[in-house]
Amino acid sequence: MNRPLRVTVVTNAGVLGGAELWLLSLLDSTDRLDVDVVMLGEGPLGDQFRRRGVPCVTLPTGRTGAAVAASAMSLARRLRAGRPDVVLANGIKAACVCAPAAWLTGVRCVWAKHDYTHPRLMKLLATLTDDCVATAEGLVLASLHPRAVLVPFPAPEGTALPREAARRELLRHGARLGAGPDESLLLTVSRLVSNKGVDDAIEALARPGGERWRLAVVGGEAPTEPGEQSRLAKLAAEAGVSDRVDFTGWIPDAWRIIPAADAVAVLTKPTPAMPYPEGFGAVALEAMRSAVPVITTPGPVADRVAQPGGAHAGIAVPPGDCREVGLALRRLTDGDTRLAMGSVGQRLTASHPGPAECAGRLAQVLSEAARLPGTGLTGTVPVSVVTTVLNEAGTIDRLLGPLVGQLVEDGDEIVVVDGGSADDTADRVEAWASKDARIRLLRLPGSGIPAGRNAGVKAARNSLIACTDAGCQPGPDWLARLRAAAAEPVPAGLVTGVYRVDGHGALARAMSAAGYPVPEEARRPGPWTRVSGRLFGRGFDATMPTGRSVAFTRAAWRDAGGFPEHVRAAEDVLFGRAVARAGHRVVLASSAEVRWEQRPTLRRTVAMYFRYGEGGGRSGDPRLLGRDAARAVAYAVALGAVVTGPRARSVAATAFAAYVSLPLARAVRRRHWEAVPLVPFAAAVRDLAKAAGAGRGLVRRDGPERAAPGGRDADGREADRPDEEGPR
């Protein structure tokens, strides 16, 4: 297993509510996460973390905008120092602190949404956070986040106490359970806040139907409503039922004592401070699994408990209506009714995921948000590595040598497809194959890269395929990273790796900075990197892979129709977009890295970009064409501005400076000082060559593809004679 994912968890005040118990349960059930915690208020939650050996600090945060902003700046300093892989904001207040801090420091942020509060903030948080996990299906939609996924409150692991043992545990915590056979027990488990409806349960005991019931209130006060228990106790005294109401305080693993009850009440209601329904209702889930009927109010909990047109696991009552609660208690006085509803509850919750499955889902979301899928996992699925070659005698040994060392699972193999090399490339591959049966050579004279890859995939023996090119230098753990990403609980159909472009000489380094992102920008994008990526489209994109570093399943390849053979450039990007359109998940693995060298001359670089654009033009893909067309229009407008006047020139110069600022920053970070003055020129050459190629590709879209100017084919190799140039 590779190292765990480093996660900073930011949680609201240190109370022990449903959101906090969800978090603790999942952290207890995975070893994939290396966690430190920042709490926005002190409380018993801190003791729970410290008991588990989790580093925990408190950052007291008030409820005003100024207090949240101050905490965000403090958190930003902590993130810069700690450099976690990702931040988990557990709750809306935590997200309000985390989102700006993470955005400023370049740390990816995942927001955990547990309730329906603060709907006006949803759009902003959905924009500022990278991903979102929601604990109920309704919350997925309410988050407004385009990448929100469901990670529900897990079903408890293990079994609850038998009824008599559970009743003894309640007695130990101060409950006064009646000995009479006619007395039934109603249970509430929640923080003592006014919107939980505990007061309705108390008053129901004094209403018709509640005479034979007593109430055990499990839970402690919240910092936001001190004195709530005193208010409830006073209410019980005024209603004349104080002898039938007991407050036990918080009980660890309270779900284990639910079988002591004859019914459980989840009576969430709107209040001026909290006018929203229950987000998930973990207590209802736990009661249903223990075959205990649930009395609840309309909302997501009632939708599970009292499904329209189906058998009911409980009774839904109007919010704030203690009379209806009393009538529900009257119905549940009948043992056969309780037994029938309990059986329905067990059936409805039988397939609900447990802690390990939910923790796996959370770890996957966090890893993928960090652009590090598979972190903390060791993949064991065999992989077929497919590579296409043509006249690669000078590079093939440097590719196969490192790759052979990464074939560590039974069934791993390398399939090399030769497109008709005129040098001794095929002989060199045959020599490798004679020493290692895991290497196979396919001869396919006249085939381009797309046809070669498709042939290699067809010949491959495994369902997981990885691709790279001769001329690339895969990192020592390249294949392991792709394999681990494929081992996630919900595997992706396409895993897009990354590449790092090297170059020798000022111009090559300038072209590298202008034309290609670096893996660090995927893992830790600063504010301008994010903005520049959205404005100008320069960045790694999981849906737009390169054949230098990619893995996919055979099913995804089949559903996408394989690599498109009607183009001889941009086939990998078109393939990735087809996989996504086919409904397969696509993820970016920034740790699956290869290196390759930028073209050494300006002529060859221009030819390469021209072919890239031509492939996009011939494909007719709106995204590829639109990007190149937008750049062509921008240069035309800039040229017009030059002759229009000083103000227009100033605007054009400012816009171009913004456009090349990120490439300039790359050159500066690498200390390629000699390349800095050439970056604007390199950016213009790249864009104009691609735009010109796109235009020609679009014009010739319906005709046969021919060799590009200068005698080179679309693979970046000589069309008529050998060329030792690396991959495109």
BATORSE-583919 format. One line per field, with one value per residue (C-alpha): residue in one letter; x, y, z; residue number from 1. Coordinates in steps of 0.1 Angstrom, whole numbers, m for minus. Last residue first. Example, Ala and Ser with C-alpha at 12.3 -4.5 7.8 and 13.67 -1.06 7.14 Angstrom:
2
pafi: [S,A] .
c1: [137,123] .
c2: [m11,m45] .
c3: [71,78] .
mikol: [2,1] .
END
This chain:
728
pafi: [R,P,G,E,E,D,P,R,D,A,E,R,G,D,A,D,R,G,G,P,A,A,R,E,P,G,D,R,R,V,L,G,R,G,A,G,A,A,K,A,L,D,R,V,A,A,A,F,P,V,L,P,V,A,E,W,H,R,R,R,V,A,R,A,L,P,L,S,V,Y,A,A,F,A,T,A,A,V,S,R,A,R,P,G,T,V,V,A,G,L,A,V,A,Y,A,V,A,R,A,A,D,R,G,L,L,R,P,D,G,S,R,G,G,G,E,G,Y,R,F,Y,M,A,V,T,R,R,L,T,P,R,Q,E,W,R,V,E,A,S,S,A,L,V,V,R,H,G,A,R,A,V,A,R,G,F,L,V,D,E,A,A,R,V,H,E,P,F,G,G,A,D,R,W,A,A,R,T,F,A,V,S,R,G,T,P,M,T,A,D,F,G,R,G,F,L,R,G,S,V,R,T,W,P,G,P,R,R,A,E,E,P,V,P,Y,G,A,A,S,M,A,R,A,L,A,G,H,G,D,V,R,Y,V,G,T,V,L,G,A,P,V,P,E,A,A,A,A,R,L,R,A,L,W,D,P,G,P,Q,C,G,A,D,T,C,A,I,L,S,N,R,A,A,K,V,G,A,N,R,G,A,P,I,G,S,G,P,L,R,L,L,R,I,R,A,D,K,S,A,W,A,E,V,R,D,A,T,D,D,A,S,G,G,D,V,V,V,I,E,D,G,D,E,V,L,Q,G,V,L,P,G,L,L,R,D,I,T,G,A,E,N,L,V,T,T,V,V,S,V,P,V,T,G,T,L,G,T,G,P,L,R,A,A,E,S,L,V,Q,A,L,R,G,A,C,E,A,P,G,P,H,S,A,T,L,R,Q,G,V,S,G,M,A,L,R,T,D,G,D,T,L,R,R,L,A,L,G,V,E,R,C,D,G,P,P,V,A,I,G,A,H,A,G,G,P,Q,A,V,R,D,A,V,P,G,P,T,T,I,V,P,V,A,S,R,M,A,E,L,A,V,A,G,F,G,E,P,Y,P,M,A,P,T,P,K,T,L,V,A,V,A,D,A,A,P,I,I,R,W,A,D,P,I,W,G,T,F,D,V,R,D,S,V,G,A,E,A,A,L,K,A,L,R,S,Q,E,G,P,E,T,P,A,E,G,G,V,V,A,L,R,W,R,E,G,G,P,R,A,L,A,E,I,A,D,D,V,G,K,N,S,V,L,R,S,V,T,L,L,L,S,E,D,P,G,A,G,L,R,A,G,H,R,L,L,E,R,R,A,A,E,R,P,L,A,T,G,E,P,A,P,F,P,V,L,V,A,R,P,H,L,S,A,L,V,L,G,E,A,T,A,V,C,D,D,T,L,T,A,L,L,K,M,L,R,P,H,T,Y,D,H,K,A,W,V,C,R,V,G,T,L,W,A,A,P,A,C,V,C,A,A,K,I,G,N,A,L,V,V,D,P,R,G,A,R,L,R,R,A,L,S,M,A,S,A,A,V,A,A,G,T,R,G,T,P,L,T,V,C,P,V,G,R,R,R,F,Q,D,G,L,P,G,E,G,L,M,V,V,D,V,D,L,R,D,T,S,D,L,L,S,L,L,W,L,E,A,G,G,L,V,G,A,N,T,V,V,T,V,R,L,P,R,N,M] .
c1: [38,60,98,116,139,128,129,120,89,64,89,76,53,25,5,29,60,70,76,39,16,11,m24,m57,m84,m112,m142,m124,m102,m115,m117,m82,m69,m85,m74,m38,m38,m53,m27,2,m12,m16,18,37,20,28,64,68,53,77,109,118,115,136,170,158,149,148,121,98,105,97,64,56,60,37,11,15,12,m26,m25,2,m18,m49,m28,m12,m46,m60,m30,m31,m68,m60,m30,m49,m65,m34,m24,m60,m66,m37,m52,m85,m69,m50,m82,m100,m73,m74,m112,m110,m85,m107,m138,m124,m113,m145,m167,m151,m151,m124,m107,m102,m88,m64,m53,m47,m24,m8,0,13,38,49,55,77,96,104,113,139,145,110,100,113,93,86,60,38,11,11,m13,m40,m70,m103,m129,m162,m178,m211,m204,m199,m169,m153,m159,m142,m112,m111,m112,m83,m63,m71,m58,m36,m40,m77,m101,m88,m108,m94,m119,m157,m162,m181,m154,m126,m147,m153,m116,m108,m86,m51,m33,1,18,m15,m27,m59,m87,m116,m93,m82,m47,m44,m45,m80,m76,m102,m109,m73,m61,m85,m74,m37,m43,m57,m30,m35,m20,m23,m30,m6,21,18,31,10,22,25,40,64,76,78,100,122,126,135,161,179,172,137,117,80,64,35,2,m20,m57,m75,m105,m133,m131,m135,m160,m143,m109,m85,m82,m63,m40,m31,m24,m2,16,22,39,58,94,83,77,103,87,105,84,48,25,m7,m23,m50,m71,m92,m62,m50,m41,m45,m76,m59,m28,m49,m67,m34,m20,m50,m49,m11,m9,m8,13,29,12,37,27,54,49,67,56,76,108,142,130,106,134,152,120,116,151,144,112,131,158,152,125,97,64,37,52,27,44,22,37,24,11,m5,9,15,49,54,70,106,97,85,119,138,110,111,149,152,127,143,170,154,121,114,77,63,29,27,2,7,m15,m23,m30,m52,m34,m37,m23,m44,m36,m37,m58,m68,m43,m59,m66,m103,m98,m82,m110,m138,m121,m116,m152,m165,m142,m154,m190,m181,m162,m189,m218,m239,m277,m288,m309,m324,m358,m362,m353,m377,m405,m400,m401,m434,m450,m437,m448,m483,m484,m474,m503,m492,m479,m513,m517,m482,m492,m522,m499,m476,m507,m515,m479,m481,m449,m443,m472,m469,m454,m457,m432,m417,m445,m455,m456,m479,m461,m430,m434,m399,m378,m398,m404,m367,m363,m391,m424,m421,m412,m424,m401,m408,m380,m368,m331,m322,m352,m340,m305,m318,m341,m312,m292,m318,m305,m309,m337,m360,m352,m364,m335,m333,m370,m379,m389,m395,m375,m396,m373,m391,m381,m406,m407,m373,m346,m337,m322,m294,m267,m275,m263,m227,m215,m244,m249,m270,m296,m325,m356,m393,m421,m421,m419,m452,m474,m474,m458,m432,m423,m420,m397,m375,m375,m364,m337,m324,m323,m302,m275,m287,m258,m233,m254,m269,m265,m282,m305,m341,m359,m397,m425,m456,m489,m507,m494,m525,m545,m521,m499,m471,m474,m460,m427,m424,m433,m406,m381,m389,m353,m357,m353,m318,m308,m285,m302,m314,m351,m367,m403,m407,m439,m457,m484,m460,m452,m416,m412,m379,m363,m334,m302,m274,m272,m309,m303,m277,m300,m326,m301,m292,m329,m335,m304,m276,m272,m252,m219,m211,m237,m253,m233,m244,m245,m218,m237,m219,m217,m198,m219,m226,m260,m258,m296,m294,m269,m288,m319,m299,m286,m252,m237,m201,m189,m160,m136,m151,m153,m182,m204,m197,m210,m240,m250,m247,m283,m295,m281,m293,m304,m283,m252,m230,m194,m173,m141,m112,m81,m52,m39,m33,m58,m85,m80,m84,m114,m132,m122,m139,m172,m169,m165,m197,m214,m204,m173,m149,m124,m91,m68,m31,m20,7,12,27,7,m24,m18,m14,m47,m64,m56,m68,m101,m104,m103,m129,m153,m150,m156,m187,m201,m208,m177,m147,m124,m96,m91,m64,m65,m38,m56,m45,m79,m85,m74,m101,m129,m117,m119,m155,m164,m162,m141,m150,m140,m122,m91,m82,m53,m58,m37,m63,m62,m65,m103,m131,m124,m124,m158,m174,m158,m171,m206,m206,m195,m223,m249,m240,m211,m202,m167,m180,m177,m152,m121,m104,m69,m62,m29,m37,m20,13,13,0] .
c2: [137,108,109,117,89,95,69,80,89,101,113,111,135,110,131,123,144,152,189,197,171,137,130,122,113,139,147,169,186,221,214,199,230,253,233,233,270,274,250,268,302,290,274,302,328,310,305,342,352,327,338,365,339,311,324,326,289,291,263,286,315,294,283,318,329,302,315,351,344,351,379,397,391,408,437,442,441,467,490,486,495,526,536,534,511,496,474,467,450,427,420,412,388,372,367,353,327,318,314,292,269,265,261,235,213,218,214,181,182,154,168,201,185,164,195,214,187,185,222,218,192,211,242,222,206,239,255,229,206,191,191,160,135,126,103,107,87,109,134,107,125,106,96,77,60,73,68,106,103,75,95,125,104,89,123,134,103,107,142,134,108,111,86,59,70,52,25,28,46,16,m8,13,18,m20,m27,m6,25,37,68,84,92,86,119,123,149,139,140,175,188,225,253,261,299,313,284,273,309,313,280,287,323,311,285,249,222,188,197,226,204,180,208,224,223,247,280,265,237,262,284,255,244,280,285,253,217,207,187,181,165,142,133,103,101,71,61,37,47,21,26,10,23,m4,13,42,17,2,37,45,11,16,49,39,43,73,65,79,87,84,53,60,52,33,13,m14,m30,m60,m81,m104,m76,m85,m63,m35,m37,m36,m5,11,5,18,50,54,49,16,11,m22,m39,m61,m71,m77,m94,m88,m109,m138,m121,m130,m137,m108,m83,m95,m93,m57,m49,m66,m46,m13,m23,5,7,4,m8,3,m18,m26,m34,m53,m53,m78,m82,m116,m123,m89,m71,m57,m24,m36,m44,m8,7,m14,m12,25,31,1,16,50,49,21,40,38,34,24,19,11,m11,m19,m48,m47,m74,m63,m61,m25,m14,14,43,68,51,84,113,143,157,155,119,110,128,112,78,81,91,61,37,51,45,9,3,20,m1,4,0,m33,m45,m10,m15,m51,m42,m13,m35,m60,m32,m20,m55,m60,m25,m32,m66,m51,m25,5,18,30,50,64,77,94,111,123,137,157,169,186,205,189,169,132,103,68,40,13,15,m8,8,31,62,53,58,54,64,94,102,107,129,152,150,144,112,84,54,17,m4,m33,m27,m18,6,23,28,43,66,77,85,111,123,161,168,195,232,263,264,297,306,270,242,208,176,150,119,97,61,34,4,13,m9,m20,15,8,0,31,52,43,67,79,117,129,105,129,111,119,98,114,148,142,168,191,219,195,182,218,227,197,208,243,230,208,237,258,265,267,273,254,223,204,167,136,108,117,87,91,72,58,46,79,90,80,111,139,143,120,140,171,154,142,177,192,168,184,185,222,233,220,192,171,140,105,103,72,62,34,15,8,m19,m46,m26,m24,12,24,52,63,74,62,28,24,30,3,m21,m14,m23,m55,m64,m56,m74,m49,m37,m57,m50,m21,6,15,42,79,83,91,104,123,160,168,196,211,226,213,208,180,159,169,151,119,120,123,146,146,176,183,211,238,275,272,248,270,301,283,268,300,311,277,283,251,220,195,172,186,175,199,187,212,210,229,258,282,308,284,263,293,306,272,262,289,289,251,247,267,245,212,189,208,181,195,178,167,185,212,217,252,266,249,265,300,295,283,316,335,315,321,359,356,336,361,390,373,368,335,333,311,295,277,245,220,183,157,123,98,82,95,129,128,118,144,171,161,168,206,235,255,258,225,218,182,161,130,104,87,53,33,33,24,47,77,67,64,96,116,103,109,145,151,135,156,154,191,205,235,230,207,212,180,182,152,135,105,74,62,35,0] .
c3: [m298,m292,m297,m329,m342,m378,m406,m442,m462,m437,m412,m377,m357,m356,m381,m409,m417,m453,m447,m449,m433,m449,m461,m446,m470,m475,m454,m429,m454,m447,m409,m408,m427,m402,m372,m385,m388,m353,m339,m355,m344,m308,m305,m322,m301,m269,m279,m287,m253,m236,m253,m228,m199,m216,m205,m169,m167,m129,m129,m109,m134,m164,m148,m138,m174,m186,m160,m171,m208,m210,m185,m205,m236,m221,m208,m243,m260,m236,m240,m278,m278,m257,m279,m312,m338,m355,m326,m318,m351,m344,m310,m326,m350,m322,m301,m332,m337,m300,m300,m331,m314,m284,m304,m326,m297,m278,m309,m320,m358,m357,m388,m371,m339,m359,m378,m346,m333,m367,m367,m331,m342,m373,m353,m329,m357,m372,m339,m331,m301,m298,m261,m242,m224,m188,m173,m143,m126,m94,m110,m115,m131,m130,m156,m147,m176,m191,m228,m231,m207,m228,m259,m244,m236,m271,m287,m265,m275,m312,m312,m342,m370,m375,m390,m367,m336,m306,m295,m300,m267,m253,m262,m247,m215,m213,m219,m189,m192,m183,m195,m197,m230,m249,m237,m218,m223,m200,m169,m178,m171,m175,m200,m209,m212,m189,m167,m164,m159,m130,m113,m119,m107,m74,m68,m81,m58,m73,m109,m109,m94,m124,m148,m175,m211,m241,m229,m204,m227,m256,m235,m225,m261,m270,m243,m248,m238,m229,m204,m204,m174,m180,m163,m160,m170,m155,m176,m168,m131,m104,m76,m46,m59,m73,m107,m91,m75,m109,m124,m94,m97,m134,m129,m98,m112,m133,m170,m194,m227,m260,m269,m259,m230,m226,m198,m203,m176,m188,m194,m223,m247,m284,m289,m270,m291,m323,m311,m301,m335,m353,m333,m336,m374,m392,m423,m412,m382,m365,m330,m305,m271,m238,m208,m222,m211,m227,m262,m259,m252,m283,m303,m292,m304,m337,m341,m336,m360,m385,m412,m387,m400,m375,m346,m319,m285,m260,m225,m199,m164,m158,m124,m108,m106,m141,m130,m136,m172,m177,m167,m194,m220,m224,m225,m249,m273,m275,m302,m322,m323,m361,m356,m322,m305,m268,m249,m213,m202,m165,m139,m110,m77,m68,m35,m18,4,m25,m53,m68,m62,m80,m45,m53,m64,m31,m11,m31,m28,10,14,m6,13,46,35,26,59,80,67,36,38,23,53,59,43,56,91,91,77,105,131,116,120,155,167,153,169,203,203,223,190,179,211,207,172,188,214,186,168,200,203,169,163,129,115,122,102,117,116,95,70,42,8,m12,1,21,59,73,44,32,69,73,42,53,72,109,127,149,144,151,166,145,155,119,119,151,137,105,125,147,116,105,72,68,92,78,78,96,121,140,135,142,118,133,139,156,155,181,188,198,221,235,251,216,211,236,210,190,219,210,238,259,262,291,306,309,323,317,333,368,351,334,350,319,339,353,318,305,334,325,288,297,321,293,269,293,268,232,208,230,224,254,258,245,254,265,280,278,295,279,293,293,258,238,248,256,286,273,240,259,264,228,215,237,222,188,175,166,201,207,230,208,198,208,217,232,240,265,271,304,305,318,350,360,350,337,357,334,353,330,347,341,304,304,322,295,268,285,287,250,236,229,193,168,150,127,127,94,78,75,38,13,m17,m44,m53,m85,m99,m65,m61,m25,m24,m50,m31,1,m11,m16,20,36,10,m3,m22,m46,m55,m33,m43,m68,m48,m18,m36,m50,m17,5,0,12,47,64,45,64,63,35,36,15,m2,m7,m29,m15,m36,m7,m16,m26,5,28,8,10,45,66,48,45,82,87,62,77,77,55,43,32,7,2,33,31,68,67,39,54,88,73,53,85,102,71,71,109,103,75,97,125,101,87,121,139,160,154,180,162,182,175,171,163,160,187,189,224,211,185,209,234,208,200,236,230,219,188,151,153,132,128,116,95,77,56,40,72,71,95,125,102,89,123,136,106,108,146,140,115,137,168,192,198,190,171,133,117,97,86,73,52,42,20,33,18,m8,0] .
mikol: [728,727,726,725,724,723,722,721,720,719,718,717,716,715,714,713,712,711,710,709,708,707,706,705,704,703,702,701,700,699,698,697,696,695,694,693,692,691,690,689,688,687,686,685,684,683,682,681,680,679,678,677,676,675,674,673,672,671,670,669,668,667,666,665,664,663,662,661,660,659,658,657,656,655,654,653,652,651,650,649,648,647,646,645,644,643,642,641,640,639,638,637,636,635,634,633,632,631,630,629,628,627,626,625,624,623,622,621,620,619,618,617,616,615,614,613,612,611,610,609,608,607,606,605,604,603,602,601,600,599,598,597,596,595,594,593,592,591,590,589,588,587,586,585,584,583,582,581,580,579,578,577,576,575,574,573,572,571,570,569,568,567,566,565,564,563,562,561,560,559,558,557,556,555,554,553,552,551,550,549,548,547,546,545,544,543,542,541,540,539,538,537,536,535,534,533,532,531,530,529,528,527,526,525,524,523,522,521,520,519,518,517,516,515,514,513,512,511,510,509,508,507,506,505,504,503,502,501,500,499,498,497,496,495,494,493,492,491,490,489,488,487,486,485,484,483,482,481,480,479,478,477,476,475,474,473,472,471,470,469,468,467,466,465,464,463,462,461,460,459,458,457,456,455,454,453,452,451,450,449,448,447,446,445,444,443,442,441,440,439,438,437,436,435,434,433,432,431,430,429,428,427,426,425,424,423,422,421,420,419,418,417,416,415,414,413,412,411,410,409,408,407,406,405,404,403,402,401,400,399,398,397,396,395,394,393,392,391,390,389,388,387,386,385,384,383,382,381,380,379,378,377,376,375,374,373,372,371,370,369,368,367,366,365,364,363,362,361,360,359,358,357,356,355,354,353,352,351,350,349,348,347,346,345,344,343,342,341,340,339,338,337,336,335,334,333,332,331,330,329,328,327,326,325,324,323,322,321,320,319,318,317,316,315,314,313,312,311,310,309,308,307,306,305,304,303,302,301,300,299,298,297,296,295,294,293,292,291,290,289,288,287,286,285,284,283,282,281,280,279,278,277,276,275,274,273,272,271,270,269,268,267,266,265,264,263,262,261,260,259,258,257,256,255,254,253,252,251,250,249,248,247,246,245,244,243,242,241,240,239,238,237,236,235,234,233,232,231,230,229,228,227,226,225,224,223,222,221,220,219,218,217,216,215,214,213,212,211,210,209,208,207,206,205,204,203,202,201,200,199,198,197,196,195,194,193,192,191,190,189,188,187,186,185,184,183,182,181,180,179,178,177,176,175,174,173,172,171,170,169,168,167,166,165,164,163,162,161,160,159,158,157,156,155,154,153,152,151,150,149,148,147,146,145,144,143,142,141,140,139,138,137,136,135,134,133,132,131,130,129,128,127,126,125,124,123,122,121,120,119,118,117,116,115,114,113,112,111,110,109,108,107,106,105,104,103,102,101,100,99,98,97,96,95,94,93,92,91,90,89,88,87,86,85,84,83,82,81,80,79,78,77,76,75,74,73,72,71,70,69,68,67,66,65,64,63,62,61,60,59,58,57,56,55,54,53,52,51,50,49,48,47,46,45,44,43,42,41,40,39,38,37,36,35,34,33,32,31,30,29,28,27,26,25,24,23,22,21,20,19,18,17,16,15,14,13,12,11,10,9,8,7,6,5,4,3,2,1] .
END
